[in-house]
Amino acid sequence: MESRQPPTWLLVFTRRKMAGLLALGFSAGLPLLLTSKTLQAWMTIEGVDLKTIGLFSLVGLPYSLKFLWSPFLDRYLPPFLGRRRGWIALAQVGLALAIFLMSLCSPTQGIERLAFFAILVAFLSASQDIAVDAYRADVLESREMGAGAAIYVLGYRVAMLAAGSAALILADHLPWAWVYRLAALTMLAVVAASALAPEPAYRERPPETLSAAVIEPFADFFKRSGWQGAAILGFIVIYKFGDYLISNMTTPFLLKTGFTQTDVGAIQGGVGLLATIVGALAGGAMVNRLGINRSLWVFGFLQAASNLTYYSLSLFPAYWWMVGTIVIENLCGGLVTAGFVAFMMCLCSPRYSATQYALLTSLMALSRDILVSPAGAIAQATGWPSFFLITIAAAVPGMALIPVFAPWNKDEPLGAAPHEGAGQAASS
């Protein structure tokens, strides 16, 4: 009897390049929570007020400004590991040192020094993201982008388990300083991911001058997208704004509602992580089947609807519903991230992928790290139920922009760049 082959949309997950993206996703995801949710938990336990905790989201400013130095990574090549992987390795070593320096600080004594080293971690993490995001855009063909985004998100979320949930559980048994030192050691260990990832096969030469590396990426983007390019950039800023508002206050909300660090860490890192993995893989498969445009519509609606679960949890703070809320949030978050990453990758030309993707993710980070900075003050002034209703309203403007450049009846958005064959040499 003839054996049945897996569906074509599943075979894409078995390619060698996907293993490299899994490792690099872990490497990119590990530092993020150490300057956001995990740091918020440390500060909450130490008694830092909500307003200060909310303002600490400004530590993530480098994620919003990384497009300023991304042309250097497009123009200049490190002396080892190639155009993308060399920069990744350099950033990883620096991150291990900076995270260790954070462990020497205290939220209650010398919070300014803690903020400085947290900003340094964010700068190095943003630099790593520039190179990793460019690598991902370079190595994947158009038909692989949904699956590649899903695999990357999987590695990213496993790293969040280590830097988030596992850190919270360890903090019930170890001083927070030692939790950060263990994170620094883990960051140092993942340097091998840079050496093991396959190198993309580049079809075009990198920019020949720094001036060209700065100017040409923007000219190329607007040449493809026209006047609607401004709408695309605005959409990237606000598409996940409602989700980011909730994310910025999730940990303080759960801890102040009465759940323990172990409760939050175990559920987010156990059932929540599984839900994210399912969501990311399902999202990658759905992008392959539905196309990027339809995925943006469907996932955006689910993202906004999932915020209702936190509203209901603020009214009925039962343990079983806390579990359900985290499952729903992470499932929808995995779907949305897979589709959103695929959308941004398809807009980047391989020749300028570092600068173009850095610009797009900088705009995304503007929403995640800067626009959400008043979230703590809003929650403190309105109370948790009203705050969560505000987050639902914040999702509406992003959905209203989708028809401008991503019509339901087309597979790819306006201004998508050609990617066919970009990663063939690395696919074996």
Summary of the structure (lengths in Angstrom):
residues: 428
radius of gyration: 20.6
end to end distance: 28.7
largest distance: 71.6
contacts: 1615
relative contact order: 0.17
helix: 78%
strand: 0%
